[in-house]
Amino acid sequence: MPDKEFLSKLAPEVKAGQSGLLALDWNNGNRNVLADAELSGLLVGQTLHTTNYEIYRDLIEATAFGARTIIERIEKYGVKVIK
Protein backbone atom coordinates (compact mmCIF):
# COMPACT_ATOMS: atom_id res chain seq x y z
CA MET A 1 0.00 0.00 0.00
CA PRO A 2 1.51 3.35 -1.01
CA ASP A 3 2.13 5.91 1.65
CA LYS A 4 0.77 9.45 1.77
CA GLU A 5 4.09 10.94 0.66
CA PHE A 6 4.07 8.83 -2.51
CA LEU A 7 0.49 9.80 -3.35
CA SER A 8 1.09 13.46 -2.47
CA LYS A 9 4.09 13.55 -4.82
CA LEU A 10 2.28 12.10 -7.84
CA ALA A 11 -1.25 13.51 -7.41
CA PRO A 12 -0.32 17.10 -8.39
CA GLU A 13 0.89 15.81 -11.76
CA VAL A 14 -2.71 14.90 -12.64
CA LYS A 15 -4.63 17.91 -13.97
CA ALA A 16 -8.19 18.51 -12.76
CA GLY A 17 -10.53 16.25 -14.69
CA GLN A 18 -7.69 14.51 -16.54
CA SER A 19 -8.32 11.06 -15.08
CA GLY A 20 -11.99 10.93 -16.05
CA LEU A 21 -12.92 10.11 -12.47
CA LEU A 22 -15.78 11.71 -10.57
CA ALA A 23 -16.11 11.34 -6.81
CA LEU A 24 -18.60 12.34 -4.15
CA ASP A 25 -17.12 12.53 -0.67
CA TRP A 26 -20.33 11.60 1.15
CA ASN A 27 -18.86 8.45 2.70
CA ASN A 28 -20.51 9.30 6.00
CA GLY A 29 -23.57 11.07 4.60
CA ASN A 30 -23.98 14.70 3.62
CA ARG A 31 -24.47 16.93 6.66
CA ASN A 32 -24.71 20.22 4.79
CA VAL A 33 -26.31 21.19 2.14
CA LEU A 34 -28.44 18.08 1.64
CA ALA A 35 -28.57 17.14 5.34
CA ASP A 36 -28.97 13.43 4.68
CA ALA A 37 -26.86 11.09 6.80
CA GLU A 38 -27.93 8.10 4.69
CA LEU A 39 -26.15 9.25 1.50
CA SER A 40 -23.04 7.37 0.45
CA GLY A 41 -19.84 8.16 -1.37
CA LEU A 42 -19.28 7.43 -5.01
CA LEU A 43 -16.41 7.00 -7.45
CA VAL A 44 -17.22 6.64 -11.15
CA GLY A 45 -15.04 6.44 -14.23
CA GLN A 46 -12.52 3.97 -12.82
CA THR A 47 -10.88 1.58 -15.29
CA LEU A 48 -8.16 -1.04 -15.09
CA HIS A 49 -5.71 1.75 -15.97
CA THR A 50 -6.76 4.06 -13.13
CA THR A 51 -3.88 4.67 -10.74
CA ASN A 52 -4.00 5.00 -6.98
CA TYR A 53 -2.74 8.59 -7.17
CA GLU A 54 -5.53 9.52 -9.62
CA ILE A 55 -8.07 8.23 -7.11
CA TYR A 56 -6.30 10.13 -4.32
CA ARG A 57 -6.35 13.32 -6.40
CA ASP A 58 -10.04 12.93 -7.24
CA LEU A 59 -11.00 12.39 -3.61
CA ILE A 60 -9.08 15.53 -2.64
CA GLU A 61 -10.93 17.46 -5.37
CA ALA A 62 -14.28 16.11 -4.14
CA THR A 63 -13.50 17.13 -0.57
CA ALA A 64 -12.45 20.62 -1.68
CA PHE A 65 -15.58 21.06 -3.79
CA GLY A 66 -17.75 19.89 -0.87
CA ALA A 67 -16.04 22.33 1.48
CA ARG A 68 -16.55 25.17 -1.01
CA THR A 69 -20.25 24.31 -1.31
CA ILE A 70 -20.65 24.41 2.48
CA ILE A 71 -18.80 27.73 2.77
CA GLU A 72 -20.91 29.30 0.01
CA ARG A 73 -24.11 28.14 1.73
CA ILE A 74 -23.01 29.57 5.09
CA GLU A 75 -22.09 32.88 3.46
CA LYS A 76 -25.42 32.97 1.63
CA TYR A 77 -27.12 33.24 5.00
CA GLY A 78 -24.92 36.11 6.15
CA VAL A 79 -22.29 34.33 8.20
CA LYS A 80 -18.81 35.62 7.53
CA VAL A 81 -16.28 32.87 6.87
CA ILE A 82 -12.64 33.78 7.37
CA LYS A 83 -10.58 32.24 4.59
Phi and psi in degrees as GROMACS dihedral restraints (atoms count N, CA, C in turn):
[ dihedral_restraints ]
;  ai    aj    ak    al  type     phi  dphi    fc
    3     4     5     6     1   -69.5    20    10
    4     5     6     7     1   149.8    20    10
    6     7     8     9     1   -88.9    20    10
    7     8     9    10     1   170.0    20    10
    9    10    11    12     1   -60.6    20    10
   10    11    12    13     1   -38.1    20    10
   12    13    14    15     1   -62.2    20    10
   13    14    15    16     1   -41.0    20    10
   15    16    17    18     1   -62.0    20    10
   16    17    18    19     1   -49.8    20    10
   18    19    20    21     1   -64.6    20    10
   19    20    21    22     1   -40.7    20    10
   21    22    23    24     1   -66.7    20    10
   22    23    24    25     1   -26.4    20    10
   24    25    26    27     1   -76.2    20    10
   25    26    27    28     1   -41.3    20    10
   27    28    29    30     1   -88.1    20    10
   28    29    30    31     1   -30.3    20    10
   30    31    32    33     1   -57.4    20    10
   31    32    33    34     1   -40.3    20    10
   33    34    35    36     1   -64.3    20    10
   34    35    36    37     1   -17.6    20    10
   36    37    38    39     1   -73.9    20    10
   37    38    39    40     1   -17.2    20    10
   39    40    41    42     1   -89.6    20    10
   40    41    42    43     1   122.0    20    10
   42    43    44    45     1   -75.2    20    10
   43    44    45    46     1   153.6    20    10
   45    46    47    48     1   -54.9    20    10
   46    47    48    49     1   127.4    20    10
   48    49    50    51     1    80.6    20    10
   49    50    51    52     1    -8.5    20    10
   51    52    53    54     1   -63.1    20    10
   52    53    54    55     1   -35.3    20    10
   54    55    56    57     1   -78.5    20    10
   55    56    57    58     1   -16.5    20    10
   57    58    59    60     1    79.9    20    10
   58    59    60    61     1     6.1    20    10
   60    61    62    63     1   -86.9    20    10
   61    62    63    64     1   152.4    20    10
   63    64    65    66     1  -137.5    20    10
   64    65    66    67     1   127.3    20    10
   66    67    68    69     1  -126.0    20    10
   67    68    69    70     1   147.5    20    10
   69    70    71    72     1  -115.8    20    10
   70    71    72    73     1   132.3    20    10
   72    73    74    75     1   -95.1    20    10
   73    74    75    76     1    35.6    20    10
   75    76    77    78     1   -92.2    20    10
   76    77    78    79     1    40.4    20    10
   78    79    80    81     1   -64.0    20    10
   79    80    81    82     1   -17.8    20    10
   81    82    83    84     1  -127.2    20    10
   82    83    84    85     1    34.7    20    10
   84    85    86    87     1    87.2    20    10
   85    86    87    88     1   178.4    20    10
   87    88    89    90     1  -120.9    20    10
   88    89    90    91     1   109.6    20    10
   90    91    92    93     1   -83.9    20    10
   91    92    93    94     1   -26.0    20    10
   93    94    95    96     1  -153.0    20    10
   94    95    96    97     1   122.3    20    10
   96    97    98    99     1  -103.7    20    10
   97    98    99   100     1   -31.3    20    10
   99   100   101   102     1   -82.1    20    10
  100   101   102   103     1   -20.6    20    10
  102   103   104   105     1    50.4    20    10
  103   104   105   106     1    53.6    20    10
  105   106   107   108     1  -134.9    20    10
  106   107   108   109     1   104.4    20    10
  108   109   110   111     1   -71.9    20    10
  109   110   111   112     1   -10.4    20    10
  111   112   113   114     1   -88.4    20    10
  112   113   114   115     1    -8.7    20    10
  114   115   116   117     1   -67.8    20    10
  115   116   117   118     1   154.8    20    10
  117   118   119   120     1  -125.3    20    10
  118   119   120   121     1   164.5    20    10
  120   121   122   123     1   -74.6    20    10
  121   122   123   124     1   169.1    20    10
  123   124   125   126     1  -154.6    20    10
  124   125   126   127     1   141.9    20    10
  126   127   128   129     1  -137.4    20    10
  127   128   129   130     1   116.5    20    10
  129   130   131   132     1  -122.0    20    10
  130   131   132   133     1   155.7    20    10
  132   133   134   135     1    96.2    20    10
  133   134   135   136     1     3.9    20    10
  135   136   137   138     1   -74.3    20    10
  136   137   138   139     1   137.9    20    10
  138   139   140   141     1  -127.1    20    10
  139   140   141   142     1  -179.0    20    10
  141   142   143   144     1   -67.6    20    10
  142   143   144   145     1   -15.8    20    10
  144   145   146   147     1   -96.1    20    10
  145   146   147   148     1    -4.0    20    10
  147   148   149   150     1   -66.4    20    10
  148   149   150   151     1   132.5    20    10
  150   151   152   153     1   -96.0    20    10
  151   152   153   154     1   161.1    20    10
  153   154   155   156     1   -63.7    20    10
  154   155   156   157     1   -34.1    20    10
  156   157   158   159     1   -75.4    20    10
  157   158   159   160     1   -24.3    20    10
  159   160   161   162     1   -69.2    20    10
  160   161   162   163     1   -40.9    20    10
  162   163   164   165     1   -63.7    20    10
  163   164   165   166     1   -45.1    20    10
  165   166   167   168     1   -56.8    20    10
  166   167   168   169     1   -47.8    20    10
  168   169   170   171     1   -60.4    20    10
  169   170   171   172     1   -43.9    20    10
  171   172   173   174     1   -67.1    20    10
  172   173   174   175     1   -36.9    20    10
  174   175   176   177     1   -68.2    20    10
  175   176   177   178     1   -35.5    20    10
  177   178   179   180     1   -64.6    20    10
  178   179   180   181     1   -44.0    20    10
  180   181   182   183     1   -60.8    20    10
  181   182   183   184     1   -42.5    20    10
  183   184   185   186     1   -63.0    20    10
  184   185   186   187     1   -41.4    20    10
  186   187   188   189     1   -64.9    20    10
  187   188   189   190     1   -41.9    20    10
  189   190   191   192     1   -64.8    20    10
  190   191   192   193     1   -43.0    20    10
  192   193   194   195     1   -63.7    20    10
  193   194   195   196     1   -41.7    20    10
  195   196   197   198     1   -62.3    20    10
  196   197   198   199     1   -41.8    20    10
  198   199   200   201     1   -63.9    20    10
  199   200   201   202     1   -41.9    20    10
  201   202   203   204     1   -61.2    20    10
  202   203   204   205     1   -43.3    20    10
  204   205   206   207     1   -60.4    20    10
  205   206   207   208     1   -42.8    20    10
  207   208   209   210     1   -64.1    20    10
  208   209   210   211     1   -46.5    20    10
  210   211   212   213     1   -60.7    20    10
  211   212   213   214     1   -44.5    20    10
  213   214   215   216     1   -62.7    20    10
  214   215   216   217     1   -38.0    20    10
  216   217   218   219     1   -66.4    20    10
  217   218   219   220     1   -43.4    20    10
  219   220   221   222     1   -62.1    20    10
  220   221   222   223     1   -44.6    20    10
  222   223   224   225     1   -65.5    20    10
  223   224   225   226     1   -33.8    20    10
  225   226   227   228     1   -57.6    20    10
  226   227   228   229     1   -32.6    20    10
  228   229   230   231     1   -96.8    20    10
  229   230   231   232     1    20.5    20    10
  231   232   233   234     1    85.9    20    10
  232   233   234   235     1     9.2    20    10
  234   235   236   237     1   -91.9    20    10
  235   236   237   238     1   125.9    20    10
  237   238   239   240     1   -77.6    20    10
  238   239   240   241     1   129.2    20    10
  240   241   242   243     1  -110.4    20    10
  241   242   243   244     1   123.5    20    10
  243   244   245   246     1   -84.3    20    10
  244   245   246   247     1   123.6    20    10
